[in-house]
Amino acid sequence: MPYRCSRCDKQAIANIKYARLRLCREHLTTYIEKKVESILRKYKVLETTRRIVLAVSGGKDSMAMTWVLWRLSQRYPIKLLVTNIDLGIDGYSRRSSEIVRKYSQELGIDYIIVKLEDLLAYNIKSLSRLARRSTCSMCGVVKRYLLNLIALESKADYVALGHNLDDILAYSLKSFLSGDYISLVKFTPITKSIDGIAVGRLRPFYKVYEKEALLLALTNKVPFIVDECPLRPESSIEFHIKSFLNSIEEEKPGIKIQWINNLEKSLRDIQRNLDVGENLRVYKCSYCGLLSKSNICSFCNTTKRVLGRPLGAELRETIKRIIMVKNSPSI
């Protein structure tokens, strides 16, 4: 016999064990939307924000996030700018970008799709090989740099990332296990902007389970690319951490939401009392003027070493021209 929704008489499609709820499609959607709206209101994002750049890969999480923020933008005066970075990964990047393009057009959201090969004349595999770095590491450097650059040049208040609750727990535990305690402070729902050099990050799905994001996308017919990135490691530390946490959650429903709540509170207290000292000093790259951990940012350092000159400043001018073309009355 099918279970009924805890909030109406319709058939339930989701069993939210930690909340002791069975929900139909409509009430599952409302449940997740309220989670997102609650975290954004808590940090006064909805009341004070004019424009958000959405980092959208085409995967289930970032596409579901796009749909939820689009719905919220109907009620709050926020402009959205979907941004997709085509890294030139065989046919995967092309398919991902096409999904992002079509869905942005369908929802009527402004979007920018930038191709790495157009910007640097190299795709991510070639660049990684030249730099002698893993593809995932190089991908992180490129994406972080471009998203920050696009957000700065479009005068956005935040960059929204599609990280779900499971992602954040896995990343934070990985940082803890590797002894990178300083990085832990960034795993909050929101990080602040630094004038002229860095735009703050938002994680609207901070308290949304990965399974919830998937159900939201499927039940609301949000398109997303099903394939995993072909360059993704088959067995990463994050994968093992997620599997471990899922097994605990199965036995103790709610352990993950309890952990994320405690993590948020602890990191918020740390940020509030933190003195920016030697380990957290903020630098400005001497070549491009953006956020850096030293006098030269990772992007300029890599392009200088691999391609013969730091390309941050040139890239900034290119992105500025792209933004100017997009800067019509609609954006």
Summary of the structure (lengths in Angstrom):
residues: 331
radius of gyration: 20.1
end to end distance: 50.2
largest distance: 67.2
contacts: 1023
relative contact order: 0.13
helix: 54%
strand: 12%
